[in-house]
Amino acid sequence: MGKYSSLGRRNLYYLNKISEKDGVGGISAPFMSMIVGHGIDIEELASIESAVTRREGFAKRVLTTKEMERFTSLKGRRQIEYLAGRWSAKEAFSKAMGTGIGKLTFQDLEVLNNERGAPYFSQSPFLGKIWLSISHTDQFVTASVILEENHES
């Protein structure tokens, strides 16, 4: 790798493609990754809260059984934040896939938390790496999803 070693594995995929096009060649890495989708969603917490009060079963439509267990263990505002975060993460995922939520259902996707509390997709139709970030303010929740495929060289 020589002069390119400081770039990291992710950038080597793109560098390799540029080199192939320009006829330079000579760059290889054991795994090359490529971002294949990026989706972002933002929701008003008040909208989710309103949906919960207006529509019976709204939370059950959005959340899987495991997510519902966590949801029912929470109280008050934290419940709305949790539900809004899962809604936003699933919407962001569907945008990253390029399908929209119409081609997927909310039940096709499950977001749990790891031992450190970070959210991750425990269930999805995507086979590669999924990067997920969820953030809240007092009025909004936002989620960002990046889909990454790894390819052996």
N, C-alpha and C positions, 0 to 999 in steps of 0.2 A: 504494500500500500504506500509506503514511502511518504512523499509529501502530502498525501491525502489522509493520513492516519488521524489527524485531529478533527476531521469532519464527522466522525461517528458513522454507525451503520446505516441510519435512516437516510442520510444524505448521499450515501454511496450509490443507492439505486438510481437516483436522478443523475448523478455524475457519470455512472456507467452508461446510461441512455444517451447522454450528451456525447460521451466518448465514442460510442458506437456510431452515432450519426456523423460525427466529424472524422471518423476513421482513426482515432487516437488509440483506443483500446487499452488493455493492460491493467484494468482496475477490476478487482474481484473482492467479494466479501462472502462469508459463509451464509449469511441470510441478508436479504435485501427486503426492506419494507416499503409499502406504498400506501399513502392515504387514499382511500377509495370513496370516502364520504365524510361530510361534515354537516351537522345540523344543529341549529340553535333555536330555542324556544323561550319566550318570556310570557308570564301570565300574571294577572292581578290576583292577589289572594282573595280580594272581595268577590271576584267572579266565581272562584271555586267555592267559596263559602256560600254564595247565593245558590249555586247549583246543588249543593248538598241540602240546603233547606227547601228548595223548590221541587227537587226530584228525588223521590224515595228510591233507594237502591243505587244512587249515583256512585258511591264509593265502591260497592260490590261490582259494578260494571267496569270500573277502572283498575281495581286492585285484584291481584291473585289471592289465593287462600293464605299464603305465608305473609304477603303484604298486609292483608286484612287483619291478621293476628296482631301485627305490630301497631296498626292503625287503631284498633280497639283498646290497646293498652295505653294509648296516649290520651291526654285530656285537653279540652279547650282549644286555644289558638295553635298549639303544637300539632293537633290532629289535622287542622286545615293546612298548615305548612307541609306536613308529611304528604298528604294527599296531593297537594299542588305540586310538590317536588316530583312525585312519581308521574303525575300527569305530564308535566313539562319534560321530564326525561324521556318518556315514551313518545311524545310528540317530536322531540329533537331526534330521537332514533329513527323515526319514520321519515323525517326530512333527510337525514344522512343516507338512508337507504334509497331515497328518491321515489318512494312509493306514496307517501302520505299515510295517515292512519287508516284510510279506507281499505288498503290492501292488506294491512295487518289489523289484528284486534289488540286491545289493551291486554287481553289475557295471553297473547303470544309473547309478551314481554314481562319480565319480572326484575325488579330492582331491590336488592337487599343491601345490607351494610356489612363490611368486613369487620374483623376484630378491632380495628382502629377507628371504626365508624364511617369509613369512606364508602360511598355508594358504588355499586357495581351491578352489571346485568348478569343475573344468575341464569336467566333463560332468554334466548332470542334466536331468530333464524340465521344470524350471521355467525360464520365459523372463525373469523379472524379475531384480532384484538380489538376490544371496545374501550375507548377512553371516555369516561363520564365525569362531569362536574356539575353539581347542583349548588346554587347559592340563593339565599333569601335576604330580603330587606323587610321593613315593616309593611310594605305595600306590594312587593313583587317577589316572584320566584323566577329563576332562570336556570336553564340547563343547556349544556353543550355536550355533544356527542361526536367523537371522531372514530371512524371505522378504518382499521389498518389491516392490510393483508401482508403476510410474510411469504417470501418466495426464496427457495434455495437457488443458489447460483450454480 
